[in-house]
Amino acid sequence: MTTHTYRTRKTPIAIAIQLGEALGEPLTDREIEIVHLILAGHVTQTQLRQRLNISERTVQSHLYHIYAKTGAVNMVELVLMAAGYKPSPVCFASPP
């Protein structure tokens, strides 16, 4: 008899919620919604603004808070963190 194990896929919203909780400060409902949209492919501030019907400044403010809570520095790192990758320290040393 063969036993199969199946991995369950987490939804983008579950990933967003878990991402905030894992780092100590939970994301607000709106921040979770924005992370969900980013994970779904809405990756420009204009796309987020249009989708949520909010100003560009409000999008920037939400992104600032998301980055501060998660430790991400941009959307790419946020997506990688949501996928389970740990950010590696960046070396700012100048080459010899």
BELMOKA-V248880 format. One line per field, one symbol per residue. ss: DSSP state (2 for helix, 1 for strand, 0 for the rest). burial: I if it has 16 or more other ideal C-beta (glycine too) atoms within 10 Angstrom, else O. A space follows every 10 residues. Layout:
# BELMOKA-V248880
ss=???
burial=???
This chain:
# BELMOKA-V248880
ss=0000000000 0222222222 2200000022 2222222220 0000222222 2200022222 2222222222 0000222222 2200000000 000000
burial=OOOOOOOOOO OIOOIIIOII OOOOOOIOOO IIIIIIIIIO OIOOIOOIIO OIOOOOOOIO OIIOIIOOII OIOOIOOIIO IIOOOOOOOO OOOOOO
